[in-house]
Amino acid sequence: MIYELRTYTANPGKMDALNSRFRDHTRRIFAKHGITSIGYWIQTTPEEGAGDLVYLLSHPDREAADAAWTAFRADPEWIAARDASEREGKLVANVVSQYLEPTDYSALQ
């Protein structure tokens, strides 16, 4: 099992729309493609990055992650949800993705 930590910086005024898209569409479409959602958070510290959407996913391995992302990005349901949510402009300014392997003493293994 590997984990993927993703950080999305929303464009100004777009965080509510980004949260709605995840709540109403993205998480379900992730599951359809074998992408397991662990948790979603809004960064609240007053440092740079406050307000970012940070979330953790799990995948069986890196190859499965790559295949799942390819299928997700090509999914007509995802494309329609993304396009509808971005009629008034892109929601996300920046995405950072990091793959993580748990240590032998981690609660998540």
GISUL-V786238 format. One record per pair of residues at least 24 apart in sequence whose C-alpha atoms are under 10 Angstrom apart, sorted by the first residue. I is the first residue (numbers start at 1). GAP is how many residues later the second one is. If there is no record, write none. Layout:
i: {I;I}
gap: {GAP;GAP}
This chain:
i: {1;1;1;1;1;1;1;1;1;1;2;2;2;2;2;2;2;2;2;2;2;2;2;2;3;3;3;3;3;3;3;3;3;3;3;3;3;3;3;3;3;3;4;4;4;4;4;4;4;4;4;4;4;4;4;4;4;4;5;5;5;5;5;5;5;5;5;5;5;5;5;6;6;6;6;6;6;6;6;6;6;6;7;7;7;7;7;7;7;7;7;7;7;7;7;7;7;8;8;8;8;8;8;8;8;8;8;8;8;8;8;9;9;9;9;9;9;9;9;9;9;9;9;10;10;10;10;10;10;10;10;10;10;11;11;11;11;11;11;11;12;12;12;13;14;14;14;14;14;14;14;14;15;15;15;15;15;15;16;17;17;17;18;18;18;18;18;18;18;19;19;20;21;21;21;21;21;21;21;22;24;25;25;25;25;26;26;26;26;26;28;29;29;29;29;29;29;30;30;30;30;30;30;30;31;31;32;32;32;32;33;33;33;33;33;33;33;33;33;34;34;34;34;34;34;34;34;34;34;35;35;35;35;35;35;35;36;52;52;52;53;53;54;54;54;55;56;56;56;56;57;57;58;58;58;59;61;61;62;62;65}
gap: {57;58;59;60;61;99;100;101;107;108;55;56;57;58;59;60;62;63;97;98;99;100;106;107;33;34;35;53;54;55;56;57;58;59;62;95;96;97;98;99;105;106;31;32;33;34;51;52;53;54;55;58;61;93;94;95;96;97;33;34;35;49;50;51;52;53;91;92;93;94;95;34;47;48;49;50;51;89;90;91;92;93;33;34;35;36;42;45;46;47;48;49;87;88;89;90;91;34;41;43;44;45;46;47;83;84;85;86;87;88;89;40;41;42;43;44;45;82;83;84;85;86;87;39;41;42;43;80;81;82;83;84;85;41;78;79;80;81;82;83;79;80;81;78;71;72;74;75;76;77;78;79;27;36;37;38;76;77;75;68;69;74;35;64;67;68;72;73;74;34;72;65;57;60;61;63;64;65;70;59;57;52;53;56;57;46;51;52;55;56;50;43;44;46;48;49;52;27;38;39;41;42;43;48;37;41;36;39;40;43;31;32;34;35;36;37;38;39;42;24;25;26;30;31;33;34;35;37;38;24;25;29;30;33;34;37;24;40;42;43;39;42;41;42;43;42;41;42;43;44;42;43;41;42;50;40;38;40;37;38;34}
